[in-house]
């Protein structure tokens, strides 16, 4: 389950994929398959949330990991590397690592 709390844990990865509208569904499918078949089975994985923009031009992957070392270990898995390479042939990828600074809830 996704958790949001202030501080350095968990590690948050926000990856914005820029895509043409006709390929947005492909990127969502590819990310979903990657997550279902490989990513979610890796040590330190907490959650992935995939968002498709209403204009069809972006897909945002919001993921949480127990720590940076877990993310790096997953990225070293050959199947994950190959699927990410395939994804970046369809959409430009802009990943960044974050820690939560503030949380406001109702």
TAPESUL-V789490 format. One record per backbone hydrogen bond with DSSP energy under -0.5 kcal/mol. NH is the residue of the N-H (numbers start at 0). CO is the residue of the C=O. E is the energy in kcal/mol with one decimal. If there is no record, write none. Layout:
BEGIN
nh=NH co=CO e=E
nh=NH co=CO e=E
END
This chain:
BEGIN
nh=4 co=2 e=-0.5
nh=6 co=99 e=-2.7
nh=9 co=64 e=-0.5
nh=10 co=64 e=-2.5
nh=11 co=97 e=-2.4
nh=12 co=62 e=-3.0
nh=13 co=11 e=-0.5
nh=13 co=95 e=-2.3
nh=14 co=12 e=-0.6
nh=14 co=60 e=-2.5
nh=15 co=13 e=-0.5
nh=15 co=93 e=-1.6
nh=16 co=14 e=-0.6
nh=16 co=58 e=-3.3
nh=17 co=15 e=-0.5
nh=17 co=91 e=-2.4
nh=18 co=16 e=-0.5
nh=18 co=56 e=-2.3
nh=22 co=19 e=-2.2
nh=23 co=19 e=-0.7
nh=23 co=20 e=-0.8
nh=26 co=22 e=-2.0
nh=27 co=23 e=-2.3
nh=28 co=24 e=-2.4
nh=29 co=25 e=-2.9
nh=30 co=26 e=-2.7
nh=31 co=27 e=-2.3
nh=32 co=28 e=-2.7
nh=33 co=29 e=-2.5
nh=34 co=30 e=-2.5
nh=35 co=31 e=-2.9
nh=36 co=32 e=-2.9
nh=37 co=33 e=-2.0
nh=38 co=33 e=-2.1
nh=39 co=34 e=-2.4
nh=40 co=37 e=-1.4
nh=41 co=38 e=-2.1
nh=44 co=41 e=-1.7
nh=45 co=63 e=-2.2
nh=46 co=63 e=-1.5
nh=48 co=61 e=-2.5
nh=50 co=48 e=-0.5
nh=50 co=59 e=-3.1
nh=52 co=50 e=-0.5
nh=52 co=57 e=-2.5
nh=55 co=52 e=-1.3
nh=58 co=16 e=-2.1
nh=59 co=50 e=-2.9
nh=60 co=14 e=-2.7
nh=60 co=58 e=-0.5
nh=61 co=48 e=-3.2
nh=61 co=59 e=-0.7
nh=62 co=12 e=-3.0
nh=62 co=60 e=-0.7
nh=63 co=46 e=-2.7
nh=64 co=10 e=-2.4
nh=65 co=43 e=-2.8
nh=69 co=66 e=-0.7
nh=70 co=66 e=-1.6
nh=71 co=67 e=-2.7
nh=72 co=68 e=-1.9
nh=73 co=69 e=-2.2
nh=74 co=70 e=-2.3
nh=75 co=71 e=-0.8
nh=75 co=72 e=-0.7
nh=76 co=73 e=-1.6
nh=80 co=76 e=-2.4
nh=81 co=77 e=-2.4
nh=82 co=78 e=-2.3
nh=83 co=79 e=-2.4
nh=84 co=80 e=-2.1
nh=85 co=81 e=-2.2
nh=86 co=82 e=-2.3
nh=87 co=83 e=-2.3
nh=88 co=84 e=-0.6
nh=88 co=85 e=-0.9
nh=89 co=85 e=-0.6
nh=89 co=86 e=-1.5
nh=90 co=86 e=-2.3
nh=91 co=17 e=-2.0
nh=93 co=15 e=-1.5
nh=95 co=13 e=-1.5
nh=97 co=11 e=-3.2
nh=99 co=6 e=-0.9
END
